[in-house]
Amino acid sequence: KRGFKFVGPTIIYSFMQAVGMTNDHTTDCFRYEEINHSIKNSVNIK
């Protein structure tokens, strides 16, 4: 059998991280601004 037997908060949060919905980098991390910039560009926030 294929598929998930259970979908809980950990699986959902992992998915959100994988698709870029959440940015877990701290504000002093070198990747933080780069990721925020790409997120803003992908959803056209001005």
C-alpha distance matrix in Angstrom:
0.0 3.8 6.9 9.3 9.7 13.4 15.8 19.2 22.5 21.9 18.9 21.0 24.1 22.5 21.4 25.0 26.5 24.5 25.7 29.2 29.5 30.9 33.4 33.5 36.3 39.6 42.5 44.3 41.5 42.3 39.1 39.5 42.0 40.2 37.0 38.8 40.8 37.8 36.1 39.4 39.7 36.2 36.8 40.6 41.9 45.7
3.8 0.0 3.8 7.0 8.8 12.0 13.7 17.2 20.2 19.4 16.1 18.1 21.1 19.3 18.0 21.6 23.0 20.9 22.0 25.6 26.0 27.5 30.0 30.2 33.1 36.4 39.2 41.1 38.2 38.9 35.6 36.1 38.4 36.6 33.3 35.2 37.1 34.0 32.4 35.7 36.0 32.5 33.2 36.9 38.3 42.0
6.9 3.8 0.0 3.7 6.5 9.1 10.2 13.8 16.7 16.2 12.8 14.5 17.7 16.2 14.8 18.3 20.0 18.2 19.1 22.6 22.7 24.2 26.9 27.2 30.2 33.5 36.2 38.3 35.6 36.5 33.1 33.3 35.6 34.0 30.6 32.2 34.3 31.3 29.5 32.7 33.2 29.8 30.2 34.0 35.2 38.9
9.3 7.0 3.7 0.0 3.8 5.4 6.7 10.2 13.3 13.0 9.9 11.8 15.1 14.1 13.2 16.5 18.3 17.1 18.4 21.5 21.2 22.3 25.1 25.1 28.3 31.3 34.2 36.3 33.8 35.1 31.8 31.7 34.2 33.0 29.5 31.0 33.3 30.7 28.6 31.8 32.7 29.4 29.6 33.4 34.2 37.9
9.7 8.8 6.5 3.8 0.0 3.8 7.0 10.0 13.7 13.8 11.5 13.5 16.7 16.3 15.9 19.0 20.8 20.2 21.5 24.3 23.7 24.5 27.3 27.0 30.4 33.2 36.2 38.3 36.0 37.6 34.4 34.2 36.8 35.9 32.3 33.6 36.2 33.7 31.4 34.6 35.7 32.5 32.4 36.2 36.8 40.5
13.4 12.0 9.1 5.4 3.8 0.0 3.8 6.4 10.1 10.6 8.9 10.7 13.8 13.9 13.9 16.6 18.6 18.5 19.9 22.3 21.3 21.8 24.7 24.2 27.7 30.3 33.3 35.6 33.5 35.3 32.3 31.7 34.4 33.8 30.2 31.2 34.0 31.8 29.4 32.4 33.9 30.8 30.5 34.3 34.5 38.2
15.8 13.7 10.2 6.7 7.0 3.8 0.0 3.8 7.1 8.1 6.0 7.0 10.4 11.0 10.7 13.0 15.3 15.6 16.7 18.9 17.7 18.2 21.3 21.1 24.6 27.2 30.0 32.5 30.6 32.3 29.2 28.4 31.0 30.5 26.8 27.7 30.5 28.4 25.8 28.7 30.3 27.3 26.9 30.7 30.8 34.4
19.2 17.2 13.8 10.2 10.0 6.4 3.8 0.0 3.8 5.6 5.5 6.3 8.7 10.2 10.9 12.5 14.5 15.6 17.0 18.5 16.9 16.8 19.6 19.0 22.7 24.9 27.8 30.3 28.7 30.8 27.9 26.8 29.6 29.5 25.9 26.5 29.6 27.9 25.2 28.0 30.0 27.4 26.8 30.5 30.1 33.6
22.5 20.2 16.7 13.3 13.7 10.1 7.1 3.8 0.0 3.8 5.5 5.1 5.9 8.4 9.8 10.3 12.2 14.1 15.4 16.3 14.4 13.7 16.5 15.7 19.5 21.5 24.3 26.9 25.5 27.8 25.0 23.7 26.5 26.7 23.1 23.4 26.7 25.4 22.6 25.3 27.6 25.3 24.6 28.2 27.5 30.8
21.9 19.4 16.2 13.0 13.8 10.6 8.1 5.6 3.8 0.0 3.8 5.5 5.2 6.1 8.6 9.8 10.5 12.2 14.4 15.3 14.2 13.1 15.4 14.1 17.6 19.9 23.1 25.3 23.5 25.7 23.0 22.1 25.2 25.2 21.7 22.7 25.9 24.5 22.2 25.2 27.3 25.1 25.0 28.5 28.0 31.3
18.9 16.1 12.8 9.9 11.5 8.9 6.0 5.5 5.5 3.8 0.0 3.8 5.5 5.1 6.2 8.7 9.9 10.5 12.5 14.3 13.6 13.4 16.0 15.5 18.9 21.7 24.6 26.9 24.7 26.5 23.4 22.9 25.7 25.1 21.6 22.8 25.7 23.8 21.5 24.7 26.4 23.8 23.8 27.6 27.5 31.0
21.0 18.1 14.5 11.8 13.5 10.7 7.0 6.3 5.1 5.5 3.8 0.0 3.8 5.4 5.1 6.2 8.7 9.9 10.8 12.3 10.8 11.2 14.3 14.5 18.1 20.8 23.4 26.0 24.1 25.8 22.6 21.6 24.1 23.7 20.0 20.6 23.6 21.7 19.0 22.0 23.8 21.2 20.8 24.5 24.4 27.9
24.1 21.1 17.7 15.1 16.7 13.8 10.4 8.7 5.9 5.2 5.5 3.8 0.0 3.8 5.3 5.0 6.2 8.6 10.0 10.5 9.1 8.3 11.0 10.8 14.5 17.0 19.7 22.3 20.5 22.4 19.4 18.2 21.0 20.9 17.2 17.9 21.1 19.7 17.1 20.1 22.3 20.1 19.9 23.4 22.9 26.3
22.5 19.3 16.2 14.1 16.3 13.9 11.0 10.2 8.4 6.1 5.1 5.4 3.8 0.0 3.8 5.4 5.1 6.2 8.8 10.0 10.0 9.3 11.4 11.0 14.2 17.3 20.2 22.3 19.9 21.5 18.4 17.9 20.8 20.1 16.7 18.1 21.1 19.2 17.2 20.6 22.3 20.0 20.5 24.1 24.1 27.4
21.4 18.0 14.8 13.2 15.9 13.9 10.7 10.9 9.8 8.6 6.2 5.1 5.3 3.8 0.0 3.8 5.4 5.0 6.3 8.5 8.5 9.4 12.2 12.9 16.0 19.3 21.7 24.0 21.6 22.7 19.3 18.8 21.1 20.1 16.5 17.8 20.3 18.0 15.9 19.2 20.5 17.8 18.2 22.0 22.4 25.9
25.0 21.6 18.3 16.5 19.0 16.6 13.0 12.5 10.3 9.8 8.7 6.2 5.0 5.4 3.8 0.0 3.8 5.5 5.4 6.1 5.0 6.0 9.2 10.6 13.8 16.9 18.9 21.6 19.6 20.7 17.3 16.2 18.4 17.7 14.0 14.7 17.4 15.5 12.9 16.1 17.8 15.3 15.4 19.0 19.0 22.5
26.5 23.0 20.0 18.3 20.8 18.6 15.3 14.5 12.2 10.5 9.9 8.7 6.2 5.1 5.4 3.8 0.0 3.8 5.6 5.2 5.9 5.3 7.0 7.9 10.7 14.1 16.4 18.7 16.3 17.5 14.1 13.5 16.0 15.2 11.6 13.1 15.9 14.2 12.3 15.8 17.4 15.4 16.2 19.6 19.5 22.7
24.5 20.9 18.2 17.1 20.2 18.5 15.6 15.6 14.1 12.2 10.5 9.9 8.6 6.2 5.0 5.5 3.8 0.0 3.8 5.6 7.8 8.5 9.9 11.1 13.3 17.0 19.1 21.1 18.2 18.7 15.1 15.3 17.5 15.9 12.5 14.6 16.8 14.2 12.9 16.6 17.5 15.1 16.4 19.9 20.6 23.9
25.7 22.0 19.1 18.4 21.5 19.9 16.7 17.0 15.4 14.4 12.5 10.8 10.0 8.8 6.3 5.4 5.6 3.8 0.0 3.8 5.8 8.2 10.2 12.5 14.6 18.2 19.7 22.0 19.5 19.6 15.9 15.6 17.1 15.4 11.9 13.4 15.1 12.3 10.5 14.1 14.7 11.9 13.0 16.7 17.6 21.1
29.2 25.6 22.6 21.5 24.3 22.3 18.9 18.5 16.3 15.3 14.3 12.3 10.5 10.0 8.5 6.1 5.2 5.6 3.8 0.0 3.8 5.5 6.9 9.8 11.6 15.0 16.2 18.6 16.3 16.6 12.9 12.1 13.5 12.2 8.5 9.7 11.8 9.5 7.5 11.1 12.4 10.3 11.3 14.7 15.1 18.3
29.5 26.0 22.7 21.2 23.7 21.3 17.7 16.9 14.4 14.2 13.6 10.8 9.1 10.0 8.5 5.0 5.9 7.8 5.8 3.8 0.0 3.8 6.9 9.9 12.4 15.2 16.3 19.3 17.7 18.5 15.0 13.4 14.7 14.3 10.5 10.4 13.0 11.4 8.3 11.2 13.3 11.2 10.9 14.4 14.1 17.6
30.9 27.5 24.2 22.3 24.5 21.8 18.2 16.8 13.7 13.1 13.4 11.2 8.3 9.3 9.4 6.0 5.3 8.5 8.2 5.5 3.8 0.0 3.8 6.2 9.1 11.8 13.3 16.3 14.8 16.2 13.1 11.1 13.2 13.4 9.8 9.8 13.1 12.3 9.6 12.4 15.0 13.6 13.6 16.6 15.7 18.7
33.4 30.0 26.9 25.1 27.3 24.7 21.3 19.6 16.5 15.4 16.0 14.3 11.0 11.4 12.2 9.2 7.0 9.9 10.2 6.9 6.9 3.8 0.0 3.8 5.6 8.3 9.8 12.6 11.0 12.5 9.6 7.5 10.0 10.6 7.4 7.7 11.3 11.1 9.3 12.0 14.7 14.1 14.7 17.2 16.0 18.5
33.5 30.2 27.2 25.1 27.0 24.2 21.1 19.0 15.7 14.1 15.5 14.5 10.8 11.0 12.9 10.6 7.9 11.1 12.5 9.8 9.9 6.2 3.8 0.0 3.8 6.4 9.2 11.5 9.9 12.3 10.0 8.3 11.7 12.7 10.0 10.8 14.3 14.5 13.0 15.7 18.3 17.9 18.5 20.9 19.6 21.9
36.3 33.1 30.2 28.3 30.4 27.7 24.6 22.7 19.5 17.6 18.9 18.1 14.5 14.2 16.0 13.8 10.7 13.3 14.6 11.6 12.4 9.1 5.6 3.8 0.0 3.8 6.5 8.1 6.1 8.6 6.9 5.5 9.2 10.4 8.8 9.9 13.1 13.8 13.3 15.6 18.0 18.3 19.3 21.3 19.9 21.7
39.6 36.4 33.5 31.3 33.2 30.3 27.2 24.9 21.5 19.9 21.7 20.8 17.0 17.3 19.3 16.9 14.1 17.0 18.2 15.0 15.2 11.8 8.3 6.4 3.8 0.0 3.8 5.5 5.4 8.8 8.7 6.6 9.8 12.1 11.2 11.4 14.6 16.1 15.6 17.3 20.0 20.7 21.4 23.0 21.1 22.4
42.5 39.2 36.2 34.2 36.2 33.3 30.0 27.8 24.3 23.1 24.6 23.4 19.7 20.2 21.7 18.9 16.4 19.1 19.7 16.2 16.3 13.3 9.8 9.2 6.5 3.8 0.0 3.8 5.5 8.2 8.7 5.8 7.7 10.9 10.8 10.2 12.9 15.2 14.9 15.9 18.6 20.0 20.6 21.5 19.4 20.1
44.3 41.1 38.3 36.3 38.3 35.6 32.5 30.3 26.9 25.3 26.9 26.0 22.3 22.3 24.0 21.6 18.7 21.1 22.0 18.6 19.3 16.3 12.6 11.5 8.1 5.5 3.8 0.0 3.8 6.5 8.6 7.2 8.9 11.7 12.5 12.6 14.7 17.0 17.5 18.5 20.8 22.4 23.4 24.2 22.3 22.8
41.5 38.2 35.6 33.8 36.0 33.5 30.6 28.7 25.5 23.5 24.7 24.1 20.5 19.9 21.6 19.6 16.3 18.2 19.5 16.3 17.7 14.8 11.0 9.9 6.1 5.4 5.5 3.8 0.0 3.8 5.4 5.4 8.1 9.7 10.4 11.6 13.7 15.3 16.0 17.7 19.6 20.8 22.3 23.5 22.1 23.0
42.3 38.9 36.5 35.1 37.6 35.3 32.3 30.8 27.8 25.7 26.5 25.8 22.4 21.5 22.7 20.7 17.5 18.7 19.6 16.6 18.5 16.2 12.5 12.3 8.6 8.8 8.2 6.5 3.8 0.0 3.8 5.7 7.0 7.6 9.5 11.2 12.3 13.7 15.4 17.0 18.2 19.7 21.7 22.5 21.6 22.3
39.1 35.6 33.1 31.8 34.4 32.3 29.2 27.9 25.0 23.0 23.4 22.6 19.4 18.4 19.3 17.3 14.1 15.1 15.9 12.9 15.0 13.1 9.6 10.0 6.9 8.7 8.7 8.6 5.4 3.8 0.0 3.8 5.8 5.2 6.1 8.6 10.0 10.7 12.2 14.3 15.5 16.5 18.6 19.8 19.2 20.5
39.5 36.1 33.3 31.7 34.2 31.7 28.4 26.8 23.7 22.1 22.9 21.6 18.2 17.9 18.8 16.2 13.5 15.3 15.6 12.1 13.4 11.1 7.5 8.3 5.5 6.6 5.8 7.2 5.4 5.7 3.8 0.0 3.8 5.5 5.4 6.2 8.6 10.1 10.7 12.3 14.3 15.5 16.9 18.1 16.9 18.1
42.0 38.4 35.6 34.2 36.8 34.4 31.0 29.6 26.5 25.2 25.7 24.1 21.0 20.8 21.1 18.4 16.0 17.5 17.1 13.5 14.7 13.2 10.0 11.7 9.2 9.8 7.7 8.9 8.1 7.0 5.8 3.8 0.0 3.8 5.4 5.0 5.9 8.5 9.8 10.4 12.1 14.1 15.6 16.0 14.7 15.4
40.2 36.6 34.0 33.0 35.9 33.8 30.5 29.5 26.7 25.2 25.1 23.7 20.9 20.1 20.1 17.7 15.2 15.9 15.4 12.2 14.3 13.4 10.6 12.7 10.4 12.1 10.9 11.7 9.7 7.6 5.2 5.5 3.8 0.0 3.8 5.6 5.2 6.3 8.7 10.0 10.7 12.4 14.6 15.3 15.0 16.0
37.0 33.3 30.6 29.5 32.3 30.2 26.8 25.9 23.1 21.7 21.6 20.0 17.2 16.7 16.5 14.0 11.6 12.5 11.9 8.5 10.5 9.8 7.4 10.0 8.8 11.2 10.8 12.5 10.4 9.5 6.1 5.4 5.4 3.8 0.0 3.8 5.4 5.1 6.1 8.6 9.9 10.5 12.5 14.0 13.7 15.6
38.8 35.2 32.2 31.0 33.6 31.2 27.7 26.5 23.4 22.7 22.8 20.6 17.9 18.1 17.8 14.7 13.1 14.6 13.4 9.7 10.4 9.8 7.7 10.8 9.9 11.4 10.2 12.6 11.6 11.2 8.6 6.2 5.0 5.6 3.8 0.0 3.8 5.5 5.0 6.1 8.6 9.9 10.9 11.9 10.8 12.4
40.8 37.1 34.3 33.3 36.2 34.0 30.5 29.6 26.7 25.9 25.7 23.6 21.1 21.1 20.3 17.4 15.9 16.8 15.1 11.8 13.0 13.1 11.3 14.3 13.1 14.6 12.9 14.7 13.7 12.3 10.0 8.6 5.9 5.2 5.4 3.8 0.0 3.8 5.5 5.2 6.2 8.7 10.3 10.4 9.9 10.9
37.8 34.0 31.3 30.7 33.7 31.8 28.4 27.9 25.4 24.5 23.8 21.7 19.7 19.2 18.0 15.5 14.2 14.2 12.3 9.5 11.4 12.3 11.1 14.5 13.8 16.1 15.2 17.0 15.3 13.7 10.7 10.1 8.5 6.3 5.1 5.5 3.8 0.0 3.8 5.5 5.1 6.1 8.8 9.8 10.5 12.4
36.1 32.4 29.5 28.6 31.4 29.4 25.8 25.2 22.6 22.2 21.5 19.0 17.1 17.2 15.9 12.9 12.3 12.9 10.5 7.5 8.3 9.6 9.3 13.0 13.3 15.6 14.9 17.5 16.0 15.4 12.2 10.7 9.8 8.7 6.1 5.0 5.5 3.8 0.0 3.8 5.4 5.2 6.4 8.4 8.6 11.3
39.4 35.7 32.7 31.8 34.6 32.4 28.7 28.0 25.3 25.2 24.7 22.0 20.1 20.6 19.2 16.1 15.8 16.6 14.1 11.1 11.2 12.4 12.0 15.7 15.6 17.3 15.9 18.5 17.7 17.0 14.3 12.3 10.4 10.0 8.6 6.1 5.2 5.5 3.8 0.0 3.8 5.5 5.5 5.8 5.2 7.6
39.7 36.0 33.2 32.7 35.7 33.9 30.3 30.0 27.6 27.3 26.4 23.8 22.3 22.3 20.5 17.8 17.4 17.5 14.7 12.4 13.3 15.0 14.7 18.3 18.0 20.0 18.6 20.8 19.6 18.2 15.5 14.3 12.1 10.7 9.9 8.6 6.2 5.1 5.4 3.8 0.0 3.8 5.6 5.1 6.8 8.6
36.2 32.5 29.8 29.4 32.5 30.8 27.3 27.4 25.3 25.1 23.8 21.2 20.1 20.0 17.8 15.3 15.4 15.1 11.9 10.3 11.2 13.6 14.1 17.9 18.3 20.7 20.0 22.4 20.8 19.7 16.5 15.5 14.1 12.4 10.5 9.9 8.7 6.1 5.2 5.5 3.8 0.0 3.8 5.7 8.2 11.0
36.8 33.2 30.2 29.6 32.4 30.5 26.9 26.8 24.6 25.0 23.8 20.8 19.9 20.5 18.2 15.4 16.2 16.4 13.0 11.3 10.9 13.6 14.7 18.5 19.3 21.4 20.6 23.4 22.3 21.7 18.6 16.9 15.6 14.6 12.5 10.9 10.3 8.8 6.4 5.5 5.6 3.8 0.0 3.8 5.7 9.2
40.6 36.9 34.0 33.4 36.2 34.3 30.7 30.5 28.2 28.5 27.6 24.5 23.4 24.1 22.0 19.0 19.6 19.9 16.7 14.7 14.4 16.6 17.2 20.9 21.3 23.0 21.5 24.2 23.5 22.5 19.8 18.1 16.0 15.3 14.0 11.9 10.4 9.8 8.4 5.8 5.1 5.7 3.8 0.0 3.8 6.3
41.9 38.3 35.2 34.2 36.8 34.5 30.8 30.1 27.5 28.0 27.5 24.4 22.9 24.1 22.4 19.0 19.5 20.6 17.6 15.1 14.1 15.7 16.0 19.6 19.9 21.1 19.4 22.3 22.1 21.6 19.2 16.9 14.7 15.0 13.7 10.8 9.9 10.5 8.6 5.2 6.8 8.2 5.7 3.8 0.0 3.8
45.7 42.0 38.9 37.9 40.5 38.2 34.4 33.6 30.8 31.3 31.0 27.9 26.3 27.4 25.9 22.5 22.7 23.9 21.1 18.3 17.6 18.7 18.5 21.9 21.7 22.4 20.1 22.8 23.0 22.3 20.5 18.1 15.4 16.0 15.6 12.4 10.9 12.4 11.3 7.6 8.6 11.0 9.2 6.3 3.8 0.0
